[in-house]
């Protein structure tokens, strides 16, 4: 830590950083500030190291946020037409793939059946009268 005879660094930063506060902190301070009388408001500002201009800015941020939230349409946001079209095309693609797979299976079975019938026709003995079984 620092000893009593140590002098603090007097150099001031070239550019002051703006104070950043969490939204919950701002909301709590605004609520407290609005509930106090004039003397209490000054005491709160001094205690927290704040200025009235900052309170005004926070109020504006709060009100703008409320207006933006109220202006937002209720319910689900409308879907992008391109996204709807993409989804429709994906579904159609999947349906066509399934149909193609079924058609390939049918063709495969037909080929095997044809080969089997050819094999049976060539290997069966001839019946009397020239017929095959």
ABEGO torsion letter per residue (X at the ends): XBBAABBBBABBBABBBBBBBBAAAAAAAAAAAAABBAAAAAAAAAAAGBBAAAAAAAAAAAAAAAAAAAABBBEBBBBBAAAAAAAAAAAAAAAAAAAAAAAAAAAAAAAAAAAAAAAAAAABBBBBGGBBX
